[in-house]
Amino acid sequence: MQLPQQVIDAAKTAKTATGVPASVSLAQYALESAWGRLTTGKNNYFGIKGNGTNCTLCWTHEDYHGKWVKIQAYFQDYDSIESAFLAHA
């Protein structure tokens, strides 16, 4: 599956700013977002949780003591995919 150029560029920009290899960020992006098909919150392709400020309340599944439980949690919103990659790194 091919990633959009904007996603690749965002990973490269984050690598320059943080040192985290673009390949690591892109792999995490693919895993957490099902290759960009799923987001939690605005431009949140990494499933990064938030604290209620600039966040979106979403349903999610969490592992509690070996059992999957459906809960609502706040996920951070980002102004752009670039800012999401920087936050992830």
N, C-alpha and C positions, 0 to 999 in steps of 0.2 A: 504494500500500500504506500502511496506517495503522499508526503506531507506538503501542505501549502507553503509557498516560499515565505510568506509572512511569518509563519511559525518557525521555520528554519532561521530566518533573520533574527527573530526575537531570542532564540536560543543562543545564537552567536553573540548578540549584544550583551546578554546576561553573562556569557562566558568572559567577555572582555572586562566587564565591570566587577565580576566576583571571582573568577577563576574556576568556577564549576564547569566541567566539560559539557559542551553543547550536546554531545551524545547521551550523557546521563539525563539531562533535562528533557531531551526529546523522547527518550525511552519512558521516563516517568509520565510525560504528557500523553503518550500513546496508551499506556496502561491505565492511568486514572480517568482519561476522557473517552476511552474506546475510540482512539484515533481522531479525536476532535468532535465526536458526535454527541457527547454528554458534557454538560457543565453543571456546577453547583454555584449558583449566584451569577453575577455579571462577570464574564471573562475569566471565571475561575475554573481552569482546566485541570487543576491539581488537587482539588478537594481540600483546600486549605480552610480550616475552621476560623471563625471570627468571634467577636465578643458582643455583637449586636449593633455596633456602630459601622455604618457603610457595609452592611451585611444583608444577606437574603436568608430567610428561614426556609429550610428544605427538609423533606423526609429523607432519611438515610437508614442504613442498617449498620449496627455496631456489634462487636463481639463482647459480650459481658459474661465472664466466667464460662466460656466455651459455648455460649448460646447466642445465636443471631437475634437481635432485638431491633424492631423498627422504632425509631425515635425521630423527633424533629431537632435539628441543630442549626446554628447560624454558620453560614459560610461567607467568607470575605468576598466583597465585590472589588473589581479592579476596573480602572478607566480604560485599559487597553490590554491586549494580549502581551505586549512588551512588559507592562508593569507586573503582570502575573508571573512571567518568567523571572523577573528580577526578584520578586518576593519568594518564589520557589527556591531560587539559588541561594 
